[in-house]
Amino acid sequence: MLTLISGCAARPQPVPPVPLEIPLAPASRPSEAQAAGNAASGGVVLVWGSARDGSSRTWHVAEGGAVIREEPGIVVATRRGEWQWEVRAEQVATSACELGLGGMREPGEGTAMRGELVLRGKSERQEVITPPDGDESNEIHHTTALVGSVGPYLFIEERTYTDLCGAHGFEGVAFMAWDAERGAAVDLLAEVPGVPALQSAAEVLLDQNEDDVEAARQERNAPELVQIAPAYDARGSLRLTAQLARAACYACGDGEWSSYTRSAVVPIARTPARLAAWASPPPGVRAFLERTPGVRLGGWSRSGQEE
């Protein structure tokens, strides 16, 4: 794991959570009755994505690509039903801290996000992201973002900025993969094949901005795999990327991962076996994407069916 310590620089800015409201013009589509009939023969696929303004929406799509209905927000289907992704802000208690020469700083602002999956029609919830404790922080800001999904697997990034009244604050970043089918986190990073090749590719990119490449490699370990993220092409085919980070001085950090790190993003050549069933979309998803320009696909899942 990367070892991180404190230093001096401008405070990193947390990544804002994904908004859920969207004024998206509906695409041309058949009647709801016709779409429902198509869905009955082949099952419904839930497709969520972002419009040009970055907001998220979910479409319930029949086998032929016809839209049965659409709604704001992100909904993921499992064999047990449909789960709505919900994020809400909460306050976090902070502490006063002692400054030099006996001075004191009053408790600062503390904000955090809680992320849950809520099963429709029932009271069941999956608590996915919980707010961090303020501990002895004078200031803390925590955000969470759903960066994508593959079937029932959610890919989530958390960022936490803390100020302990030292020379400067610190931003820590964490990745989580969550299985909505089973209601538990999974260690997808351990299942990525070909990590040494990914490390070599990341080193090439990181070395491009080093003043002394040989010295940098002697002082640092190989880049660590810290996150994988899904992306989809225009036809809905899955592409995965890996983010790898290595230690750097505070001022040398690039802000893409935790403080005291620089990182690079490289493509993953082989899809982990757990995700292989969703590498290619069903025809309905491809047809939907062709009919609905301007949507950036975030993920799709099939309602009531095990992959």
Phi, psi and omega in degrees: 000153179287134175266125187239136179231175184267157177201210187230129172181181179291149182293129176294151179260127179297152178281130182289148177293157181288125177290159186246351182264138182216128170271081184254126180291128181293143177283162176296133185206159176290175179295156179298325180296316179295318180297319180297322178295319177296321181295323183299327183279333185231359181087161184257138174249132175267123181242126175238152181191180182249138174278182183298334180275003178089354180282160187249148180210152178242135177245136174265113193244133177280172187304322182275003179098356178289143181270121176282313175198165177223157185206156176287152176097186183242125179232134181239135182263143171225179177297335183272347181143196184254133183246125177270129177277123181234135177232134177222151182274146176222159177268146179238132179290136178240176186235151170290157179220156182270132177259179178294157179061029175080004179287161179232147173246128181295159178305135181267194183284143176226115180229150180205166179240143173246130180243129182223155168253129183245123181283123183292139179082357180221169181268004186287140177228147170251117179275104187268309182239125178248145180297142177286157173286147177291338184048236179254023182289138173278333178210141179210138178222120185237131177231160176220144181220133173275108186273346178167174177215156175227107187058233179273004184266123180259136179252116192234138176243134175244140174233133180228116175261130178229147176233116181255021181067029173270203181295331179194172177279180183218138175246124176251141181237141180224149178245142175221138169250128185240130178266105181291336179295318184254350179069043183208156175286150176231148182269079181290332181299326180287347184257001180285124179278155173069038182298319178303322178293323177295320178297319180295318179295321179292321179300321179300315180292318181292323181294338182299334181252014178267136176289322180229095187297314183297317179296321180297319181290328179290328185269347186235151173283172176298151179303142181264135174290117185244340182199146167236149184220140177271150171215156183233142177279185186297338179261002176091008178285141185281135171230134179248143174239153178244136174253128181236137185233148173224160187295149178207164174293162184303311182290340181274347182298150183258359178077002181276337176226210183294162172304153181067026176220157165235146184221164178223150179246128182228154180286147175266122185285322183242126181288133175306143185304325182299331186258359189298329183296341183250014182294325179240134183280158172291161182304327181298322179292318178297318179295320179299315182296324178294326182275345188236076180293153178090359179262128173263113185295127178260334179168164176216154180209150184260131184284129172070022182219136178274132178278000000 
